[in-house]
Amino acid sequence: NKHDSVGIDLVAMCVNDIITCGAKPLFFLDYISMGKLSEKITIDLIKGIIAGCKMANCALVGGETAQMPGFYPGDEYDLAGFAVGIVERSKIIEGKEIKEGDLVLGLTSNGLHSNGFSLVRKVLFESNKYKIEDKISSFKRLLGEELLVPTKIYVQPILHISEKYKILGIAHITGGGIIENIPRVLPEGISIQIDQKSWPKPYLFSLIQKEGNISDQEMYHTFNMGIGMILIVQDNEVLEIIKELKLMDCDSYIIGKVIKGNKQVII
């Protein structure tokens, strides 16, 4: 019954996508549909959306709230939104300049972000009978709270970095994980080699993998594995970029390199 953070996830999934082409989010609109309108839930949802827009420095300019009895059960709702951003045509980040020898910089995630929840519910709650109020020694929060940590919004750090350094490609790690999202930004003749030991994995992913007996391949296909955003940058600038990101409370690691190949991610 926690509804005040999913609005941040909603905004994050839009603005984090927009930033991958180098665009600055300008405004956001939302759509909330419920079986029976609840003032408390609606207020919590909008609080989260406002918080997300503030993190992304974009305006919430409007939205739609619909009550649809008979379509949704009374205690369920649907939440959607979209954002509009702007970038100079000459500054669009398309990945065309990525070349062999460039480095892959991974920006850490807050946790699950907004993907993989169907598998998490099946593994933890259906198969292994965990409860949302369970206390697990490796977590600072209850299990349910750990799972619901909202998606990190990367807009401000990336906009700051892009003003000072050349970013060759950006990939938002959502559904499909590292394996499926990075190839979208790669030019022909190029692949990415990832060193999976190069960054610390949050314990949450180890728990899911252990309890579900899930292969590494499926984990990297489903979850972000602790990396929420990928930047491909020139090797002579990467250390300065890491320092700049750290100053903005955004941890990052060199997690791989660009090699010759066929638009694949090799882990």
Secondary structure, 3 states (H helix, E strand, C coil): CCCCCHHHHHHHHHHHHHHHHCCEEEEEEEEEEECCCCHHHHHHHHHHHHHHHHHHCCEEEEEEEEECECCECCCCEEEEEEEEEECCHHHCCCCCCCCCCCEEEEEECCCCCCCCHHHHHHHHHHHCCCCCCCECCCCCCEHHHHHCCCCCCCHHHHHHHHHHCCEEEEEECCCCHHHHHHHHHCCCCEEEEECCCCCCCCHHHHHHHHHHCCCHHHHHHHCCCCEEEEEEECCCCHHHHHHHHHHCCCCEEEEEEEEECCCCEEC
